[in-house]
Amino acid sequence: MQNAVGSLNHSDSKFKVVLTSSDQIYKDITPEIKSKLPTYSGDLLLIEHSAGSMTSESYMKRANRKNEALPGALNFQLQ
């Protein structure tokens, strides 16, 4: 990131920063650019990106499972 920010001030920089609306990128796509974009057909399976990642929901589910098991563990220790 530091290299990218540092290169912004050079005339030969490959970075261009534009203050614009979030949908401007879609407005700027020409038919020529669109024809060069990759396409995908079929199901988008998460085989490389985000595979096995944990979400906030999975953290909550894990905590709930631990809490559900806790009374059984305490009961076992009290006997």
Backbone as CSV, one residue per row, in Angstrom:
resi,resn,N_x,N_y,N_z,CA_x,CA_y,CA_z,C_x,C_y,C_z
1,MET,0.829,-1.180,0.000,0.000,0.000,0.000,0.872,1.241,0.000
2,GLN,1.922,1.210,0.770,2.812,2.360,0.848,3.439,2.640,-0.520
3,ASN,3.820,1.589,-1.249,4.382,1.767,-2.589,3.350,2.349,-3.543
4,ALA,2.103,1.894,-3.428,1.042,2.400,-4.305,0.805,3.879,-4.057
5,VAL,0.713,4.266,-2.797,0.489,5.680,-2.464,1.680,6.521,-2.905
6,GLY,2.877,6.000,-2.713,4.078,6.736,-3.118,4.172,6.915,-4.619
7,SER,3.649,5.963,-5.387,3.750,6.063,-6.841,2.713,6.999,-7.445
8,LEU,1.732,7.414,-6.680,0.704,8.316,-7.201,1.280,9.655,-7.638
9,ASN,2.334,10.074,-7.014,2.909,11.385,-7.300,3.911,11.385,-8.442
10,HIS,4.123,10.239,-9.087,5.074,10.142,-10.184,4.341,10.199,-11.515
11,SER,4.960,10.819,-12.499,4.323,10.966,-13.806,4.131,9.638,-14.529
12,ASP,4.966,8.648,-14.221,4.839,7.345,-14.886,4.019,6.344,-14.058
13,SER,3.257,6.839,-13.098,2.469,5.978,-12.228,1.410,5.214,-13.022
14,LYS,1.189,3.963,-12.632,0.150,3.150,-13.260,-1.162,3.247,-12.487
15,PHE,-1.173,4.024,-11.425,-2.366,4.198,-10.608,-3.051,5.502,-10.956
16,LYS,-4.366,5.454,-10.990,-5.158,6.653,-11.230,-6.254,6.678,-10.182
17,VAL,-6.293,7.722,-9.393,-7.296,7.850,-8.344,-8.322,8.877,-8.797
18,VAL,-9.592,8.471,-8.748,-10.670,9.337,-9.200,-11.737,9.390,-8.115
19,LEU,-12.173,10.577,-7.775,-13.252,10.748,-6.822,-14.557,10.764,-7.618
20,THR,-15.343,9.712,-7.465,-16.550,9.567,-8.270,-17.565,8.710,-7.535
21,SER,-18.729,8.521,-8.132,-19.753,7.669,-7.532,-19.367,6.200,-7.691
22,SER,-19.961,5.347,-6.874,-19.596,3.930,-6.900,-20.019,3.228,-8.182
23,ASP,-21.012,3.738,-8.895,-21.458,3.075,-10.122,-20.732,3.565,-11.370
24,GLN,-19.802,4.473,-11.213,-19.097,5.029,-12.374,-18.275,3.966,-13.098
25,ILE,-17.760,3.004,-12.373,-16.967,1.949,-13.021,-17.796,1.206,-14.062
26,TYR,-19.080,1.014,-13.775,-19.954,0.312,-14.731,-20.335,1.218,-15.900
27,LYS,-20.432,2.494,-15.638,-20.736,3.451,-16.705,-19.565,3.594,-17.670
28,ASP,-18.347,3.368,-17.181,-17.140,3.532,-17.996,-16.814,2.308,-18.855
29,ILE,-17.507,1.199,-18.634,-17.210,-0.014,-19.408,-17.757,0.148,-20.823
30,THR,-16.864,0.142,-21.774,-17.238,0.250,-23.181,-17.519,-1.144,-23.737
31,PRO,-18.175,-1.244,-24.880,-18.383,-2.576,-25.480,-17.076,-3.320,-25.738
32,GLU,-16.024,-2.588,-26.075,-14.715,-3.218,-26.306,-14.175,-3.832,-25.015
33,ILE,-14.268,-3.097,-23.921,-13.811,-3.608,-22.624,-14.675,-4.795,-22.212
34,LYS,-15.993,-4.666,-22.408,-16.911,-5.731,-22.025,-16.606,-7.030,-22.761
35,SER,-16.240,-6.938,-24.025,-15.946,-8.145,-24.798,-14.683,-8.854,-24.308
36,LYS,-13.795,-8.133,-23.629,-12.550,-8.725,-23.120,-12.682,-9.270,-21.702
37,LEU,-13.800,-8.976,-21.024,-13.975,-9.439,-19.655,-14.236,-10.943,-19.632
38,PRO,-13.695,-11.633,-18.649,-13.929,-13.081,-18.568,-15.378,-13.357,-18.174
39,THR,-15.902,-14.472,-18.639,-17.250,-14.893,-18.270,-17.173,-16.278,-17.656
40,TYR,-18.185,-16.606,-16.909,-18.229,-17.895,-16.234,-19.644,-18.435,-16.332
41,SER,-19.757,-19.710,-16.601,-21.077,-20.331,-16.600,-21.038,-21.531,-15.673
42,GLY,-22.154,-21.801,-15.054,-22.223,-22.893,-14.097,-22.302,-22.361,-12.681
43,ASP,-22.165,-23.247,-11.732,-22.227,-22.865,-10.332,-20.899,-22.253,-9.898
44,LEU,-20.984,-21.216,-9.092,-19.782,-20.598,-8.535,-19.488,-21.240,-7.188
45,LEU,-18.686,-22.270,-7.215,-18.333,-22.976,-5.995,-17.150,-22.291,-5.336
46,LEU,-17.188,-22.199,-4.038,-16.097,-21.569,-3.301,-15.001,-22.589,-3.043
47,ILE,-14.224,-22.870,-4.077,-13.177,-23.876,-3.927,-11.836,-23.246,-3.570
48,GLU,-11.660,-21.980,-3.846,-10.396,-21.326,-3.509,-10.613,-20.110,-2.614
49,HIS,-11.556,-19.260,-2.972,-11.776,-18.024,-2.219,-12.815,-18.261,-1.137
50,SER,-12.494,-17.938,0.064,-13.390,-18.012,1.219,-13.764,-19.436,1.616
51,ALA,-13.138,-20.418,1.043,-13.471,-21.791,1.409,-13.035,-22.049,2.841
52,GLY,-13.967,-22.472,3.644,-13.663,-22.787,5.032,-13.515,-21.577,5.929
53,SER,-13.923,-20.419,5.464,-13.799,-19.237,6.316,-14.914,-19.213,7.344
54,MET,-14.666,-18.551,8.437,-15.669,-18.464,9.494,-16.314,-17.086,9.459
55,THR,-17.616,-17.069,9.564,-18.341,-15.807,9.597,-18.741,-15.506,11.023
56,SER,-19.324,-14.342,11.238,-19.795,-14.001,12.577,-20.876,-14.983,13.012
57,GLU,-21.656,-15.497,12.053,-22.693,-16.469,12.387,-22.073,-17.778,12.875
58,SER,-20.971,-18.193,12.250,-20.352,-19.447,12.679,-19.741,-19.311,14.069
59,TYR,-19.242,-18.123,14.406,-18.720,-17.907,15.763,-19.857,-18.041,16.782
60,MET,-21.018,-17.482,16.447,-22.163,-17.552,17.353,-22.641,-18.997,17.501
61,LYS,-22.684,-19.741,16.392,-23.103,-21.128,16.456,-22.144,-21.945,17.319
62,ARG,-20.865,-21.678,17.177,-19.876,-22.400,17.992,-20.080,-22.088,19.470
63,ALA,-20.308,-20.810,19.788,-20.530,-20.422,21.182,-21.786,-21.085,21.728
64,ASN,-22.838,-21.159,20.906,-24.072,-21.811,21.350,-23.849,-23.298,21.612
65,ARG,-23.095,-23.960,20.747,-22.809,-25.383,20.966,-22.042,-25.593,22.274
66,LYS,-21.076,-24.713,22.540,-20.319,-24.833,23.788,-21.231,-24.620,24.995
67,ASN,-22.135,-23.639,24.900,-23.061,-23.372,26.007,-24.030,-24.530,26.213
68,GLU,-24.484,-25.157,25.124,-25.388,-26.293,25.243,-24.690,-27.484,25.881
69,ALA,-23.416,-27.643,25.632,-22.666,-28.769,26.197,-22.234,-28.506,27.635
70,LEU,-22.227,-27.263,28.038,-21.734,-26.891,29.360,-22.512,-27.543,30.503
71,PRO,-23.846,-27.546,30.504,-24.547,-28.193,31.627,-24.186,-29.672,31.754
72,GLY,-24.033,-30.371,30.669,-23.634,-31.775,30.733,-22.256,-31.937,31.336
73,ALA,-21.345,-31.038,30.990,-19.978,-31.102,31.520,-19.993,-30.783,33.017
74,LEU,-20.793,-29.811,33.427,-20.864,-29.460,34.857,-21.501,-30.581,35.672
75,ASN,-22.532,-31.183,35.105,-23.213,-32.289,35.771,-22.254,-33.459,35.964
76,PHE,-21.424,-33.701,34.977,-20.452,-34.790,35.062,-19.450,-34.504,36.166
77,GLN,-19.003,-33.247,36.320,-18.023,-32.896,37.321,-18.596,-32.947,38.736
78,LEU,-19.905,-32.663,38.879,-20.517,-32.638,40.205,-20.767,-34.037,40.762
79,GLN,-20.821,-35.018,39.935,-21.128,-36.365,40.408,-19.973,-37.001,41.121
